[in-house]
């Protein structure tokens, strides 16, 4: 994503993104989100990425597999949280195009952050959030 400014993973490799695209083609419903709700929901992937960073750097014994719905594609190994996330993500995507990808996927959030092509001369909100994540990771490392 840094070199091409495209998110190849989300567009071509992610099975949940492909399922949402298929659902989008067949779903007759569209739910418009207000600007304020969109802004709040758009912060969820970054917040999840912050949690993932803190858990990874802090060495906590928390399984992060439940933040992504991939295990649901093999139901015999999926836990209930993954199956619920899978179902809620697809139901939401029936009304809001690519809802999970846009408002819930920490992997997509990271890749989108890396491919942003905005003005690199100014420090923006995303840069401040990245610095906050780095500080949190350093603090957790020293604890």
Backbone as ProteinMPNN parsed JSONL, in Angstrom:
{"seq_chain_A": "XXXXXXXXXXXXXXXXXXXXXXXXXXXXXXXXXXXXXXXXXXXXXXXXXXXXXXXXXXXXXXXXXXXXXXXXXXXXXXXXXXXXXXXXXXXXXXXXXXXXXXXXXXXXXXXXXXXXXXXXXXXXXXXXXXXXXXXXXXXXXXX", "coords_chain_A": {"N_chain_A": [[0.802, -1.213, 0.0], [2.043, 1.2, 0.559], [3.752, 1.788, -1.596], [2.115, 1.529, -3.896], [-0.209, 2.872, -3.339], [-2.591, 1.598, -3.21], [-4.918, -0.69, -1.831], [-4.378, -3.73, -1.927], [-4.776, -6.079, -0.501], [-7.31, -5.824, 0.876], [-8.989, -5.381, -1.299], [-8.666, -7.605, -2.973], [-7.836, -9.995, -1.67], [-8.967, -10.551, 0.863], [-11.286, -12.663, 2.384], [-13.637, -11.976, 3.74], [-14.172, -9.416, 2.864], [-14.72, -9.994, 0.176], [-17.061, -11.504, 0.499], [-18.749, -9.534, 1.498], [-18.852, -7.844, -0.729], [-20.215, -9.48, -2.554], [-22.656, -9.719, -1.198], [-23.43, -7.06, -1.23], [-24.028, -6.694, -3.924], [-26.399, -8.097, -4.143], [-28.148, -7.118, -2.231], [-31.024, -5.208, -1.545], [-31.284, -3.121, 0.208], [-30.375, 0.049, 1.575], [-28.835, 1.952, 3.97], [-28.605, 5.157, 4.954], [-25.933, 6.793, 6.575], [-25.498, 9.22, 9.062], [-23.412, 12.146, 9.106], [-22.041, 12.589, 11.527], [-22.281, 10.079, 12.859], [-20.915, 8.5, 11.01], [-18.314, 9.573, 11.284], [-17.706, 8.799, 13.936], [-17.896, 5.999, 13.785], [-15.895, 5.51, 11.929], [-13.627, 5.764, 13.412], [-13.314, 3.419, 14.785], [-11.728, 1.21, 13.599], [-9.102, 2.261, 13.924], [-8.999, 2.529, 16.723], [-9.208, -0.162, 17.455], [-6.852, -1.061, 16.334], [-5.049, 0.272, 17.952], [-5.555, -1.055, 20.364], [-4.709, -3.629, 19.627], [-1.987, -3.123, 19.205], [-1.192, -2.376, 21.801], [-1.712, -4.769, 23.208], [0.011, -6.543, 21.878], [2.585, -5.393, 22.23], [2.633, -5.139, 24.962], [2.683, -7.732, 25.772], [0.556, -9.19, 26.729], [-1.593, -11.898, 27.58], [-3.724, -12.231, 25.667], [-5.952, -13.368, 23.257], [-6.009, -12.308, 19.979], [-7.394, -13.114, 17.806], [-10.122, -12.997, 17.698], [-10.839, -10.526, 16.77], [-11.082, -10.428, 14.073], [-13.08, -11.789, 11.428], [-12.273, -14.164, 10.152], [-11.966, -16.879, 10.943], [-14.544, -17.795, 10.962], [-15.176, -18.763, 8.502], [-14.46, -21.333, 8.548], [-16.327, -23.018, 10.251], [-16.093, -25.059, 12.194], [-13.826, -24.549, 13.704], [-14.192, -22.045, 14.682], [-14.82, -19.68, 17.256], [-17.512, -18.51, 19.411], [-17.473, -15.601, 19.619], [-16.229, -14.89, 17.192], [-18.001, -15.953, 15.299], [-20.269, -14.425, 15.863], [-19.303, -11.843, 15.268], [-18.83, -12.211, 12.544], [-21.481, -12.684, 11.567], [-22.816, -10.293, 12.362], [-21.258, -8.443, 10.986], [-21.807, -9.125, 8.278], [-24.606, -8.767, 8.204], [-24.779, -6.023, 8.777], [-23.458, -5.106, 6.527], [-25.305, -5.609, 4.585], [-26.944, -3.462, 4.667], [-25.353, -1.182, 4.901], [-22.918, -0.374, 2.719], [-20.072, -2.437, 2.581], [-19.657, -2.46, 5.389], [-18.281, -3.735, 7.599], [-15.637, -3.671, 6.665], [-15.182, -0.924, 6.394], [-15.78, 0.121, 8.923], [-14.862, -1.536, 10.988], [-12.634, -3.212, 10.654], [-9.458, -3.871, 11.785], [-7.107, -4.561, 10.404], [-7.526, -3.623, 7.785], [-7.749, -0.945, 8.476], [-5.12, -0.342, 9.265], [-3.766, -0.805, 6.827], [-5.026, 1.108, 5.201], [-4.212, 3.416, 6.479], [-1.504, 3.361, 5.861], [-1.536, 3.782, 3.114], [-2.532, 6.286, 2.604], [-2.554, 9.37, 0.875], [-2.336, 12.0, 1.55], [-1.332, 15.356, 2.487], [1.911, 15.202, 3.406], [3.467, 16.952, 4.698], [2.309, 18.185, 6.832], [1.262, 17.612, 10.188], [-1.276, 15.462, 10.896], [-4.514, 14.309, 12.147], [-4.436, 11.504, 12.006], [-1.701, 11.062, 12.177], [-1.217, 11.989, 14.758], [-2.686, 10.106, 16.206], [-1.221, 7.819, 15.59], [1.194, 8.474, 16.832], [0.301, 8.523, 19.474], [-0.352, 5.817, 19.799], [2.207, 4.733, 19.603], [3.459, 5.875, 21.861], [1.86, 4.736, 23.857], [2.515, 2.056, 23.473], [5.239, 2.107, 24.149], [5.096, 2.869, 26.85], [3.735, 0.676, 27.896], [5.658, -1.265, 27.453], [7.661, -0.583, 29.224], [6.458, -1.089, 31.617]], "CA_chain_A": [[0.0, 0.0, 0.0], [2.873, 2.404, 0.591], [4.293, 2.048, -2.932], [1.104, 1.605, -4.954], [-1.361, 3.637, -2.857], [-3.778, 0.762, -3.352], [-5.024, -1.695, -0.796], [-4.573, -4.974, -2.658], [-5.291, -7.09, 0.417], [-8.751, -5.671, 1.091], [-9.714, -5.424, -2.564], [-8.529, -8.85, -3.736], [-7.446, -11.185, -0.919], [-9.747, -10.757, 2.078], [-12.522, -13.396, 2.107], [-14.806, -11.282, 4.281], [-14.447, -8.328, 1.928], [-15.369, -10.583, -1.0], [-18.428, -11.859, 0.885], [-19.505, -8.279, 1.579], [-19.092, -7.369, -2.088], [-21.293, -10.306, -3.108], [-23.877, -9.318, -0.516], [-23.768, -5.722, -1.716], [-24.629, -6.819, -5.255], [-27.738, -8.689, -4.041], [-28.967, -6.474, -1.199], [-31.793, -4.048, -2.016], [-31.375, -2.109, 1.257], [-29.278, 0.988, 1.809], [-29.089, 2.777, 5.138], [-27.673, 6.294, 4.974], [-25.391, 7.148, 7.883], [-25.246, 10.647, 9.243], [-21.998, 12.535, 9.106], [-21.493, 12.396, 12.87], [-22.157, 8.642, 13.09], [-19.826, 8.034, 10.142], [-17.044, 9.963, 11.897], [-17.471, 7.964, 15.109], [-17.642, 4.622, 13.36], [-14.626, 5.463, 11.203], [-12.529, 5.707, 14.383], [-13.246, 2.083, 15.388], [-10.534, 0.438, 13.198], [-7.913, 2.823, 14.561], [-9.038, 2.175, 18.139], [-8.874, -1.585, 17.534], [-5.426, -1.165, 16.041], [-4.374, 0.703, 19.172], [-5.68, -2.166, 21.306], [-3.831, -4.699, 19.146], [-0.611, -2.691, 19.465], [-0.945, -2.458, 23.241], [-1.679, -6.182, 23.591], [1.213, -7.159, 21.318], [3.787, -4.852, 22.853], [2.559, -5.395, 26.395], [2.874, -9.149, 26.039], [-0.601, -9.719, 27.443], [-2.023, -13.208, 27.089], [-5.064, -12.085, 25.097], [-6.026, -13.808, 21.863], [-6.531, -11.261, 19.104], [-8.041, -13.733, 16.651], [-11.544, -12.674, 17.704], [-11.081, -9.214, 16.171], [-11.28, -10.629, 12.637], [-14.056, -12.873, 11.242], [-11.784, -15.171, 9.209], [-12.205, -18.243, 11.41], [-15.948, -18.16, 10.72], [-15.27, -19.462, 7.217], [-14.282, -22.744, 8.914], [-17.107, -22.953, 11.498], [-15.712, -26.058, 13.199], [-12.763, -24.02, 14.558], [-14.525, -20.683, 15.096], [-15.473, -19.468, 18.54], [-18.736, -17.722, 19.336], [-17.249, -14.191, 19.279], [-15.922, -14.773, 15.76], [-19.238, -16.206, 14.558], [-21.136, -13.253, 16.047], [-18.711, -10.765, 14.475], [-19.093, -12.57, 11.151], [-22.898, -12.462, 11.264], [-23.121, -8.865, 12.491], [-20.59, -7.755, 9.874], [-22.543, -9.346, 7.031], [-25.923, -8.116, 8.307], [-24.551, -4.584, 8.629], [-23.068, -4.846, 5.136], [-26.495, -5.67, 3.731], [-27.568, -2.133, 4.697], [-24.303, -0.171, 4.73], [-21.911, -1.032, 1.876], [-18.76, -2.768, 3.145], [-19.702, -1.932, 6.752], [-17.191, -4.24, 8.432], [-14.356, -3.182, 6.132], [-15.061, 0.508, 6.626], [-15.979, 0.546, 10.306], [-14.522, -2.501, 12.002], [-11.473, -4.053, 10.366], [-8.189, -3.245, 12.161], [-6.105, -4.789, 9.357], [-7.817, -2.64, 6.737], [-7.416, 0.376, 9.015], [-3.668, -0.18, 9.161], [-3.385, -0.685, 5.416], [-5.506, 2.4, 4.704], [-3.335, 4.447, 7.018], [-0.239, 3.32, 5.128], [-1.665, 4.2, 1.72], [-3.048, 7.653, 2.488], [-1.668, 10.202, 0.061], [-2.547, 13.402, 1.912], [-0.153, 16.194, 2.649], [2.845, 14.624, 4.37], [4.214, 18.037, 5.319], [1.603, 18.605, 8.04], [0.87, 16.547, 11.109], [-2.728, 15.377, 10.936], [-5.108, 13.503, 13.202], [-3.918, 10.135, 11.91], [-0.33, 11.067, 12.689], [-1.307, 12.113, 16.21], [-3.123, 8.807, 16.718], [-0.084, 6.904, 15.477], [2.129, 8.827, 17.896], [-0.319, 8.075, 20.717], [-0.178, 4.364, 19.845], [3.626, 4.479, 19.881], [3.7, 6.214, 23.275], [1.201, 3.705, 24.666], [3.318, 0.838, 23.359], [6.471, 2.297, 24.934], [4.742, 2.854, 28.263], [3.437, -0.716, 28.255], [6.903, -2.02, 27.426], [8.419, -0.274, 30.419], [5.705, -1.498, 32.831]], "C_chain_A": [[0.842, 1.273, 0.0], [3.34, 2.759, -0.814], [3.204, 2.282, -3.971], [-0.078, 2.493, -4.613], [-2.669, 2.893, -3.079], [-3.746, -0.299, -2.263], [-5.375, -3.022, -1.45], [-5.184, -6.041, -1.751], [-6.814, -6.993, 0.544], [-9.54, -5.843, -0.211], [-9.702, -6.796, -3.228], [-8.278, -10.11, -2.919], [-8.343, -11.519, 0.271], [-11.057, -11.486, 1.778], [-13.765, -12.681, 2.628], [-15.173, -10.073, 3.418], [-15.148, -8.833, 0.674], [-16.82, -10.952, -0.697], [-19.306, -10.612, 0.972], [-19.802, -7.72, 0.191], [-20.19, -8.169, -2.769], [-22.631, -9.922, -2.495], [-24.355, -7.959, -1.005], [-24.462, -5.786, -3.076], [-26.069, -7.327, -5.177], [-28.669, -7.954, -3.092], [-29.712, -5.261, -1.756], [-31.804, -2.902, -1.006], [-30.141, -1.234, 1.307], [-29.681, 1.893, 2.967], [-28.099, 3.937, 5.132], [-27.226, 6.579, 6.41], [-25.192, 8.652, 7.94], [-23.759, 10.921, 9.313], [-21.336, 12.274, 10.46], [-21.289, 10.91, 13.176], [-21.029, 8.05, 12.25], [-18.47, 8.358, 10.768], [-16.708, 9.087, 13.1], [-17.136, 6.532, 14.708], [-16.304, 4.487, 12.641], [-13.428, 5.418, 12.146], [-12.35, 4.311, 14.98], [-12.025, 1.29, 14.915], [-9.244, 0.958, 13.833], [-7.847, 2.49, 16.041], [-8.69, 0.698, 18.331], [-7.393, -1.811, 17.256], [-4.593, -0.731, 17.239], [-4.407, -0.408, 20.223], [-4.732, -3.301, 20.914], [-2.372, -4.359, 19.436], [-0.277, -2.821, 20.948], [-0.844, -3.903, 23.708], [-0.387, -6.841, 23.108], [2.478, -6.682, 22.024], [3.807, -5.153, 24.345], [2.739, -6.853, 26.766], [1.737, -9.77, 26.823], [-1.025, -11.03, 26.803], [-3.438, -13.179, 26.542], [-5.017, -12.521, 23.637], [-6.683, -12.726, 21.02], [-7.29, -11.812, 17.896], [-9.522, -13.357, 16.571], [-11.85, -11.287, 17.137], [-11.318, -9.289, 14.664], [-12.208, -11.822, 12.429], [-13.563, -14.042, 10.39], [-12.045, -16.609, 9.649], [-13.639, -18.706, 11.142], [-16.128, -18.884, 9.389], [-14.944, -20.95, 7.373], [-14.997, -22.882, 10.268], [-16.688, -23.958, 12.569], [-14.587, -25.555, 14.116], [-13.095, -22.647, 15.132], [-15.195, -20.669, 16.462], [-16.707, -18.593, 18.359], [-18.477, -16.245, 19.021], [-16.976, -13.983, 17.784], [-17.191, -14.972, 14.925], [-20.211, -15.032, 14.679], [-20.614, -12.077, 15.233], [-18.964, -10.984, 12.988], [-20.535, -12.232, 10.767], [-23.261, -10.981, 11.318], [-22.484, -8.074, 11.349], [-21.328, -7.921, 8.56], [-23.922, -8.701, 7.061], [-25.782, -6.607, 8.135], [-24.202, -4.23, 7.187], [-24.225, -4.959, 4.165], [-27.162, -4.304, 3.645], [-26.583, -0.99, 4.456], [-23.186, -0.833, 3.931], [-20.554, -1.182, 2.572], [-18.622, -2.283, 4.594], [-18.537, -2.431, 7.608], [-15.85, -3.683, 7.959], [-14.149, -1.706, 6.483], [-15.029, 0.882, 8.098], [-15.557, -0.467, 11.357], [-13.224, -3.248, 11.816], [-10.163, -3.355, 10.762], [-7.095, -3.434, 11.11], [-6.295, -3.789, 8.225], [-7.507, -1.226, 7.194], [-5.93, 0.66, 8.928], [-3.247, 0.023, 7.711], [-3.855, 0.628, 4.812], [-4.649, 3.535, 5.233], [-2.032, 4.506, 6.224], [-0.36, 3.864, 3.708], [-2.199, 5.615, 1.543], [-2.045, 8.524, 1.749], [-1.84, 11.682, 0.363], [-1.234, 14.153, 2.039], [0.738, 15.622, 3.751], [3.657, 15.71, 5.085], [3.583, 18.479, 6.636], [1.297, 17.389, 8.893], [-0.645, 16.586, 11.223], [-3.204, 14.506, 12.081], [-4.582, 12.074, 13.173], [-2.491, 10.048, 12.447], [-0.323, 11.171, 14.217], [-1.746, 10.797, 16.843], [-1.998, 7.773, 16.652], [0.952, 7.195, 16.56], [1.599, 8.384, 19.257], [-0.155, 6.567, 20.881], [1.264, 4.011, 20.173], [3.956, 4.768, 21.338], [3.08, 5.167, 24.182], [2.0, 2.409, 24.636], [4.596, 0.962, 24.187], [6.184, 2.253, 26.419], [4.461, 1.419, 28.715], [4.676, -1.586, 28.277], [7.689, -1.796, 28.715], [7.714, -0.712, 31.699], [6.085, -2.883, 33.269]], "O_chain_A": [[0.404, 2.308, -0.502], [3.321, 3.933, -1.184], [3.354, 3.144, -4.838], [-0.869, 2.836, -5.492], [-3.735, 3.505, -3.13], [-2.681, -0.743, -1.834], [-6.547, -3.394, -1.516], [-6.023, -6.823, -2.196], [-7.519, -7.981, 0.339], [-10.64, -6.396, -0.203], [-10.626, -7.126, -3.971], [-8.489, -11.21, -3.431], [-8.455, -12.688, 0.638], [-11.865, -10.987, 0.995], [-14.831, -12.771, 2.02], [-16.35, -9.75, 3.263], [-16.061, -8.183, 0.165], [-17.705, -10.742, -1.527], [-20.468, -10.634, 0.567], [-20.884, -7.182, -0.042], [-21.014, -7.601, -3.486], [-23.631, -9.813, -3.204], [-25.555, -7.74, -1.172], [-25.383, -5.014, -3.342], [-26.876, -7.021, -6.054], [-29.882, -8.158, -3.151], [-29.101, -4.386, -2.37], [-32.284, -1.815, -1.325], [-29.017, -1.697, 1.111], [-30.74, 2.521, 2.94], [-26.896, 3.73, 5.287], [-28.038, 6.601, 7.334], [-24.764, 9.27, 6.965], [-22.955, 10.019, 9.551], [-20.204, 11.794, 10.522], [-20.242, 10.524, 13.695], [-20.277, 7.199, 12.724], [-17.576, 7.512, 10.782], [-15.56, 8.678, 13.269], [-16.199, 5.932, 15.237], [-15.651, 3.448, 12.741], [-12.326, 5.069, 11.723], [-11.331, 4.046, 15.619], [-11.325, 0.73, 15.759], [-8.389, 0.168, 14.234], [-6.772, 2.201, 16.566], [-7.963, 0.345, 19.259], [-6.762, -2.663, 17.882], [-3.541, -1.312, 17.507], [-3.406, -0.668, 20.89], [-4.039, -3.863, 21.762], [-1.607, -5.222, 19.868], [0.791, -3.317, 21.309], [0.021, -4.23, 24.52], [0.236, -7.606, 23.844], [3.34, -7.488, 22.373], [4.867, -5.392, 24.923], [2.927, -7.181, 27.937], [1.932, -10.771, 27.511], [-0.826, -11.235, 25.605], [-4.265, -14.012, 26.912], [-4.147, -12.094, 22.879], [-7.791, -12.283, 21.323], [-7.773, -11.046, 17.062], [-10.111, -13.395, 15.491], [-13.019, -10.915, 17.036], [-11.717, -8.298, 14.052], [-12.129, -12.787, 13.189], [-14.381, -14.847, 9.944], [-12.318, -17.469, 8.811], [-13.899, -19.909, 11.105], [-17.142, -19.551, 9.183], [-15.129, -21.731, 6.44], [-14.348, -22.866, 11.314], [-16.917, -23.713, 13.753], [-14.415, -26.093, 15.209], [-12.36, -22.137, 15.977], [-16.021, -21.525, 16.781], [-16.921, -18.011, 17.296], [-19.21, -15.675, 18.212], [-17.444, -13.01, 17.192], [-17.424, -14.245, 13.959], [-20.896, -14.686, 13.717], [-21.393, -11.385, 14.577], [-19.277, -10.041, 12.262], [-20.775, -11.571, 9.757], [-23.936, -10.472, 10.423], [-23.092, -7.15, 10.811], [-21.463, -6.961, 7.802], [-24.366, -8.146, 6.055], [-26.574, -5.984, 7.427], [-24.604, -3.18, 6.685], [-24.144, -4.463, 3.041], [-27.862, -4.01, 2.676], [-26.938, 0.038, 3.88], [-22.562, -1.772, 4.424], [-19.973, -0.218, 3.072], [-17.578, -1.752, 4.974], [-17.876, -1.633, 8.272], [-15.024, -3.271, 8.774], [-13.04, -1.303, 6.833], [-14.349, 1.83, 8.492], [-15.869, -0.276, 12.532], [-12.749, -3.875, 12.763], [-9.792, -2.356, 10.147], [-6.245, -2.56, 10.942], [-5.332, -3.178, 7.761], [-7.055, -0.399, 6.403], [-5.52, 1.762, 8.564], [-2.461, 0.921, 7.406], [-3.149, 1.209, 3.987], [-4.387, 4.505, 4.522], [-1.519, 5.591, 5.949], [0.623, 4.359, 3.155], [-2.302, 6.088, 0.411], [-0.838, 8.427, 1.97], [-1.527, 12.527, -0.475], [-0.165, 13.627, 1.729], [0.332, 15.573, 4.912], [4.447, 15.407, 5.979], [4.256, 19.086, 7.469], [1.099, 16.285, 8.386], [-1.228, 17.604, 11.597], [-2.407, 14.023, 12.885], [-4.31, 11.498, 14.226], [-2.124, 9.069, 13.097], [0.479, 10.519, 14.885], [-1.236, 10.413, 17.896], [-1.847, 6.952, 17.556], [1.523, 6.271, 17.139], [2.366, 7.919, 20.1], [0.146, 6.089, 21.974], [1.515, 3.083, 20.942], [4.659, 3.988, 21.981], [3.694, 4.751, 25.164], [2.145, 1.74, 25.66], [4.989, 0.008, 24.859], [6.951, 1.659, 27.178], [4.898, 1.003, 29.788], [4.742, -2.548, 29.042], [8.311, -2.723, 29.234], [8.326, -0.705, 32.766], [5.557, -3.383, 34.262]]}, "name": "protein", "num_of_chains": 1, "seq": "XXXXXXXXXXXXXXXXXXXXXXXXXXXXXXXXXXXXXXXXXXXXXXXXXXXXXXXXXXXXXXXXXXXXXXXXXXXXXXXXXXXXXXXXXXXXXXXXXXXXXXXXXXXXXXXXXXXXXXXXXXXXXXXXXXXXXXXXXXXXXXX"}
